[in-house]
Amino acid sequence: MCATRRSARLPYSDSKGDLVLTGPPVETAGRVLTKEALDLVVKLQRTFGSRREELLSRRKAVQAELNAGALPDFLPGTASIRSSEWTVAPIPKDLLDRRVEITGPVDRKMIINALNSGASVFMADFEDANSPTWENQVDGQANLMDAVDGTISFASPEGKTYRLNERTATLLVRPRGWHLLEKHATLDGKPVSGSFFDFALYLFHNGKKLVAKGTGPYFYLPKMESHLEARLWNDVFVLAQEHVGLPKGTIRATVLIETILAAFEMDEILWELRDHSGGLNCGRWDYIFSFIKKFSRNPNWVLPDRALITMDRAFLKAYVGLLIKTCHRRNIHAMGGMAAQIPIKSDPEANRAAMEKVEADKWREVKAGHDGTWVAHPGLVPVAKKIFDEGMPQPNQIGRKREDVAVTATDLLSVPTGPITEKGLRQNVNVGILYLEAWLRGSGCVPLYNLMEDAATSEISRTQVWQWIHHRAELDDGRRITLPLYEAIRDEELASIRKRIGEEAWSTGKFALAAKLFDEMVSAPELPDFLTVPAYDALIGLESEV
């Protein structure tokens, strides 16, 4: 859209410095990046920025303890919160029934299709399903403003027009996690928090409009590792509501329990957010990634092929039971996880097998006591809804207290066993590089081999490869997984991808850069925390070349 990267000083300044935006021009910026909206971004960054950085430093200190052999446990200092009887604030009417939630990025067509899908909830995602190009971030906010106004439409190149139905899903928004920055926005010379940026713009532009329509500003909160991080979000909510003129408790937030450390603090997280809580969700893919990452130094914690790490086994089964019991005790929703399958129109038999997997997974969730579930594709909404309608005819299962569940720290740390196969290694290399390549082109939600991949599933791919190389894990045929073996498989998989997609797609893609980033991450002496951090720097570099 422009030949060079530019810097545009906003009409915001004060005695402490300026907020500066950099990046290519975006047509919708004038609507989204208003002085009034950016005032809230600045206020949150100035008020809470240092506290956010302290919490990220705390993560590193905890990781150092785990690297030294410590194991997580339930916190003795908060035992009274776990043992006492309390509940979160009453559930808003339009969040009582959340039986099927669909998730996806914030592009225009996706928003319309998801809101029209028949799901109870649509989670519009600025995080794992989104590649954070400047255009995606700004246009995504404009798209949500139009969705809230009810005016959003999209005309496809084929001439098809998309508009909202009269009845749509309840809208939730996932801002980026605490660890992510918005490097196109700097305050006093430092990038602002991606969390503050995404949250503030959406709340400022839409908060009062949502309340007037009988709903509210509802959020999903990702990647938290402690109740202290939930406390920060709660304080952000209190200040932001006061700033825009909304009563305390208007905001509701569902927390994704997608780190192993957060699993030990579920009660405490609900307690911190009790005036604003929408419950907890089993963020299964990130949870597996977190399990690998947090114990990456320990050779006794090496996981088998990704396909063998299922929700009915070991640490995952324990975490599901504890999450449902904890939420229902506090009178709030316990949401199930993502079905990553997508319909396979070209192969009826393969499609039948895929749908059977979805059905089995959703039956497991409804029988366990979940109050709803996630799907990644509109075609799966009726599949999941049918099962939850049959297994949960009432709006939710919060009345099932699951007092039969007893989960110990040992249960939450139980390592699943099974083989590591060459097929599993190849799949991780292939999918990991393909996802990164799409992400670098601006797409964060990618259908690969009949599954919808996002950053969370890609994180499993690259951390497993790192773990297997680092600990010289053994394949089921007796070979050790080494860096040279990885490199040979990487070259073969790249050649296979190139042959499959053709020379034109290969030459216009970002495969060399994606492979380079993947190489660096799986060969690093220390496991990098998040693939999206180095990839974001590469993404900004690509933007500057346009």
N, C-alpha and C positions, 0 to 999 in steps of 0.2 A: 504493500500500500504506500510505502514511501521509500526513498532511496537510502536514507540514512536514519540512524537512531537519533531522536531529538529529546531535548529536555524542555519541559514546559512549566514555568513557575505558576503556581495556582494563585488565585486571589485570596490566599490565606497567609498571614504572617503575624508574628507577635514578637515580643522582646526576646523570646528564647530561641527563635529561629524560624525557619520556613519548612513547609511541606512541599516537596518537589516530586513531580511525576516524570518518569522517563519511559520511552517506549514509542512504538509506532502509533500514529493517530488512529483512533477508532471512532466510527461515525456516531455511536451512541454515547460517547464520553460526556457530551454536554448535558445530557439528561441525568447521567449517573453520578458524575464527579462534580457535584455542585459544592459550593463553599459550605453550605449548611450541613450536607452529609459528611463532608470531609472534616468538619469541626468535631464530629463525634469520633471519627477515626483518631484524630489528634488527641482528643481528650482521653480516650482509652489507652492509647500508646503512652502518653505522658503519665497517666495515673498508675498504670499496671505494668508497663514495659519492663521495669527492673525486677518486679516480682516474678514475671514470667521467666526472665533469664535466670533468676535464682532457682526456680523450680527445675529448669533444664539442667542446671549445674548439679542439682540434687540427684537427678536421674543418673548422671555420670558417676557420682559418688556411690550410689546404690549398685550400679553395674560393677564398679571396682570391688565391692564386697562380694558380689556373686562370682566374679572372676577368681577371687581368693578362696572360694569354696563355700561361702555362706549360702543358705537356702531361705527363701521367703517363708513367712509364717503370718498368722493372724496377729494383729497388733495388740500387745498387752495394754497399751495406753488408751485404747478406745473400746475396751471390753464392755464398758457400761452402755455404750451405744448399741452394741450387738445384743446385749442381754435384755435391755429395757424395751417396753412396749410403746411404740409410736407409729404414726403413719404419715405419709406425705400428704400434700394438699389434695382436695377432691379433684377428680379427673374432669376436664372440660367435656361437654356433651359430644363434640365432634371428634374426640379421641377415645371415646368409650369402646368403640368397635374398630379394631385395627387388624382384622383377620388376614388380610393380604396387603402387603406393602410392596410397591415396585420402586426400584432405584435406578438412577441413571444420571448422566451429565446434564449440564444446563443449556444445551443447544436447543434451538427453537422447536424443531420438529419433535425431539424427544420429550420436551415438556408437554406439548399438546397431546401426543400419543399416550404418555403416561397418565396425565390427568383424565384422559378419556377411557382408560384401559379397563375400568370396572374395579380396579383396586380400591381399597379403603383409603390408602395413603400413598402419596408419591414423595419420595425423598430426593430432592434436587441436590446434586452433589458437586460441590466445589473442591472435593478432596480426591479420593482414590479413583473415581471414575472420570476425572477431569485432568487434562493437561493444562497447566497454569500459564498458558500464553497470555499476554496482556489483552489480546482481543477476546479470548475465551472468558477471562475474568470480568471485563467490562460489559461485553455483550450478554454474558450470563445474567448479570444484575438487571440489565435492561429487559431481557426476556422474562425474568421473574416479575418485574414491575408490570409488564403487559399482561402476564398471567393473572396476577392479583386483580388488575383492572378488568379482566375478562375480555380484553381486546386482542389478545395474541392470535396471530395467524401465520401461516407459512405456505408459500407456493413452491412446489417442487419443480425441478427442471423439466419434468414430464408434463407439467401443467396441472397437477393435482393440488387442490387447496385444502389446507388443514385448519380447522377452527375448533374451539372448545364446545363440548356438549353442554346442555343445560345443567346436567349433574356431573360433577367432577370429584376426583379424589381430594382429600384434605392434604394441603401442602406442608411439607417439612423441608428444611434446608440444612445441609451439612457444611459448615465452614471448615477451612483447613485446620489441622491439628496444631498444637502449641509449638511444635518443632519447626514449622514451616514459616518462611518469610515472604513478604511481597516486595521483591527487590526493585520493582518499578516505582515504588513509593518510599521516599526517604524523608525522615524527620530528623532535623539536627544532624544530618549526615549519616544516619543509620537507617537501614530498612525497617519498615514497620512490620508488625506481626501479621501474617496471613490470616490468622484467626480474627484479630480485631478488624482487619480490612473487610473481610467477607461478611462478618456478623453485623458490623456497624452500618454498612451500606444497605444491606437488606432490611434491617430493623428500621432505619431512618425513613427509607422510602415507602415501606409497606406496613409498618406496625399498626398505625391508627386505621388504615384502610382495612386491614384484616379484621380488626376488632369490630369495625362498623359493619362488616359482612357477616358477623356472627361466629367468626373463628378467631385466630390469634397468631402471633409470631411464634412458630414452633420450630424446634431445632433438633438435630442429632449432633452429638459431641463425640469426636473420635480420639483414639490413641492415648487417652489419659492413663497414667500409671499410679496415681494415688488420689486419696481424698483431698489432699491439699490442692491439687490441680482442679478438682471439682469446686473447691471453695473459691478459687480464683474466678472460675466461670460464674459462680453465683454472685460474687461481688461485681463482676462486669455487668451482669443482668440488672442488679439493683441500680447501679449508676446510670446505665443506658436507659432504663425505663423512666427514671426521673428526668433525664435529659430530654427525652422526646415527649414526655407528658403522659406516660402510661402507668397505671397502678402497679404496685409491687405484686408479683405473682402472675402477671399477664403472660409473660414468656413461659413456655414449657419446653423442657429439654430432655430427650432420651439419650442416655449414655451408652455408647457401644463398649461393652466389656470385651476388648480385643487385645489386652495385654495380660500376661500371667500375673503381674504384680497387682493389677486392679482387681483380679478375681479374689484376692485376699482382703479387699476393702469395699466390697459391694454395699454392705450396710452403711458404712461411713460415707460413701459417695452419695447414696440416697439421702442420708441425713444432711449433708452439706447443701444439697439442692432441694430440700424438702418443700420449700415454697414454690419451686419451679420445676419439679420433677415430672417427667413423662414416662419414667421406668428405665429398664435396662434391656439391652439387646445382645444376643450371642453373635458377636462379630467373629465368626469361626475362622475365616481365612487369615485375618490379621493375628488372631489368637495363636494359631499354629506358627506363624512367622515369629511372633514374640517368644514363644516357647523355645524355638531354635536359637534366636538371638540372645536371649538372656542367659542361656546355659551353653553358649557356643564354645567355651573353653573346655568343657567337660566331655571326655571321650565316652562316658557312660550314658550320655544323653543324645546320642546320634539317632536320628529318626529314619524309618524305612521309606520306601517309595511313597510319594504324596498320595497316591490312590489308596494306600492302606491306612491312612490316618483318618479314620472315620469317626463320626459323632457318637457311636455306640461303644467306643473303646477308651480305656485308660483315662488320661487327664481330661479329655473332652467330655466324656460321659459325666464325670464328677462335676465339672464346671457347669454343665447344663442343669443338673439337678439343684445345685446350690443357687444358681441364678433364679430359677423359678421359685424355689422356696423363699428366698430373700425378698423378691419383689412382691409376692403374694402376701407375705407377712406384713408388708408395709402398704398394702392396698393399691398396688400399681402394676402396670403391665410388665410381663416378661416375654420379650419378643424373640422369635426364632431366627435362624440364620438364612443365608442366601442359597437359593438353588441357581447354580451357574449355567445349567443346561439351557439351550435354545432350540426351538423347533427345527427339525431337519426335513425340509420339504422335498428334497431330492431323493430321499431314501426312506420309504414308509417303515421298513423293518427296523432300521436304526433309530428312527423317530419313536417307534413304539418302545424300544428298549430304553431310550433316554427318558421318556415320560414315565415309565415304570420306576425308574430310579427316583424321579421327582416325587411320585406318589408315595413311595416307601419312606422317603425322607420326611415328607409332610405328615404322614400318618405317625411317624415316630414323634414328631414335635407335638402334634395335638394330643396324643396319648400321654406324653410326658407332662403336659399342663401349660404349654406355651399359649399365649393369648393372640398370636398372629405370627406371620412368617414373611420372608422376603423372597421376591423373584426378580430376575434381571431382564425379563422379556415379556411384553404384553401377552404373547401367546401362552404363557404359563399361568396367567392370572386365573382363568377359569379352572385350570387343573388344581391349583392350590385352594381356590375358593370352594370348590366342590367338597374337598376333603375337610376343610375347616367348618363348612356348613353342616356336614354330617356329624363330625366329631365334636363340634362346639356350636350347638344351635343358639345358645345365648351369646350376648355381645363379647364376653370374655370369660376366662376361667379363674379370675382372681379369687373366687371363693374356694378354689382347691388349694389349700394351704401347704400341701406336700410335707406334712409333719413327719412322714415316714422317711424323708431324706436325711441322711447323716453323712456329711462330707468332712474329711480331715485334710490337714495340710499334705499328708502323704498321698491321699487320693488325687489332689490337684497337681501333684508332681509325678504321677505315675507315667512312665515312659512306654509308649506302645512298641511292640516288637514286630519284626517282619523283615523280609529280604530287601536288599537294594539291587535293582536290576539294571542292565544296560539300557533297557527300554525306558526305565524311569529317569535315568541320567540324561538320555537323549531328549526326552520330553522336556525336562527342566531347561536344558540348554536351548532347545528350539523355541519353546514358548517364551522363555525369558528374553531372548534377543528380539523375537518378533514383537513382543509387547513394547519393549523399549523403543524399537524403531517407529512404531505407530505413535507412541507418546511424544517422541521428538518431532513428529509431523503434526502434533496438536490434537491427537485423539487419545483420550485416556480410558476409553471403554471399547474393547476390541473383541469381536467374535473370532475365536481361533479353535479349529477342530471341534466345532459344535458346542463350545463352551464360551461364556462371556467372561473374558479376562479383564481384571483391573489391576491397580497397583498392588493390592493385597495378595492376589494369587501369584503375581510376578515376583513378589518379595519371597514367597515360599520357594520358588524356583531357584533364585540366585543364592539364598541363604543355605538351602540344602546342598547345592553344589559346593559352596564355600566350606560347609561343615564336613562334607565327605572328603574333599581334598585335604583340608587341614588335619583331619584325623586319620587320613589314609584308610578310609572305610573300605570294606571288602564287598565286591559284587558277589552275587549268588553263584557265579562261575569260578570264584576264587581269585580274580584279579583285584589288585589294589587300585583305588581311585587316586590318581596322581595328577599333577598339573599337565604333564605331557599327554596323558590319556584324555584329559579334558580338551586340550588343544586339538588333538586329532579328531575327536568327536565334534568339536565346534566347527572345524573346517568342513567335515562331511555334512553336517547339518546346514551350514551356510550354502554349500554347493547344491544340496537338495532343495532348499528354499528358492535359490536362484533359478534352478531348472523348472520348478513348479510355477513360479510367478511370471517368468519370461524376462527378457533382457530390458525391455522398456521400463517395467515396474522396478526392476532392480536398479537401473541407472538413475531413476528419479527418486529413489528411496534414501533412507538414512542408515543403511545396513552396516556400513563400515564403522560409523560413529557408535551405533548401538552395540556392535560386537566389541569395540574398544572399551566402552564403559562397562560392559558385562565382564570382560577380561579383568579390568582393573579391580572390580568389586569382588570377584571370586578368587583372585590371587593375592589380595591384600593381606598383610600379616595380621591385622585386626579386622574383624567383620564390620564393615560400614553400617551405621545405624539404619539408614533409609536410602533406598535407591533413588528416591525422588530428589534428594539433596544435591548430589553431583549431577544428576540428569537435568535439574533445573538450571544450573549454571550453563550446561551445554545448550539448553533450550534458549536461554537469553542470548547466547552467542549466535545461535542460528537466526534469531529475530534481527540482530544487528546487521546480518549479512543480506537481508531481504532488500 
